């Protein structure tokens, strides 16, 4: 119902009226909020949210060749995407120069 009211007022340009609509909606939401909210464990507010660390992609570059051999299609596609990313990067920002590398 709140969403429908926001959609009905989406073309409103008067900032005072917009602010009063938002404040009324926040008040209504707070009044109708369940007193004991349920959260999925891995959702924000859940007991397991961000409990497991996310391993960065560059770690795969240090895998042993025997480990990589277990997933040949994945690493073939990964290498192709890394090449595509380098092409995109150079197109977007240009090729790195000697000044960029930090060597004197």
N, C-alpha and C positions, 0 to 999 in steps of 0.2 A: 504494500500500500504506500509505503514511503517512497519507493522507487517510482511509482506512478505519479505521485505528487511532484517529485523532482523532474520527471520527464515533462509534466504539464507546464512547469515553470522554467524550462531550460532556456527560453529566449528572453527571460527577464533581464533588464539591464540596470535597473535601479538597485544600487549596492545596499541601501538601507533595507529595502524589501527582501533582497536575497539573504541578507544577514538574519532578518527576523524569521524567514522560512527555515534556514539552517538551524537556528537556535530552537525553534519549535520542534523540528524533527529530532534534534539531539535530546531534547527534554522527553519527547514521546518514547524514543528508543530507551532512554534510561528508566523511565517508568515501567516499561513493558519487559525489561531485561529480566531473565530468569535469575533468581537469587543464588542458585548453585549451578553455574555454567559447567557444561561438559566439554572437554577438549580432547581431541584425538591425541594420543601420546606423542606423535611426531609433528604435530601442528604447533604453531606459536602458542605458548601458554601451556602446552602439554609437558608431562614429566620427562619425556625423552627428546624434547626439541633440541636440536643441535648437539646431542650427546655424542654422536659419532663424528670424528673429524673427517673432512673431505680431503682425500689425497690429491695433490695437484697433478696435472697431466704430465709435467716434465719428468716425474719419477719413472715413467715408462721408458724414457730414453736410457735409463741405467739398467734395464733388464738385461740379463745374460742372454746370448743368442739361443741357448737351449730353451730358455723360458719363452722367448719370442717364437720359436719354432712350433710351440704348442697352439699358437693362434696366428697362422700365416695370413689368412684373409684380413683379419683385423689390422695387423701391422702393415700390410700392403696398402690398405685404404688410409691408414693413419699417415704413412709417409707421403702418399699422394696429397692428402689434405694439408700437410705441413708445407709442401711445395706450393700449393695453391695459395696458402696464407702468405708465403714470402712474396709471391707475385703480386698479391693484393696490397701488401704492405709497401712494396717498392712503388707501385702505382699510386698509392695514397700519399706516401711521405717521401718518396725518392730513395735512391740508393744511399747507403751509409758512406760517409767520407772518413778520412783519416782522423779528422777532428772529433768525429762522433765516437771513435773507438777508445779515446782517452790516452792513446800512446803518443809520446812526444818524439 
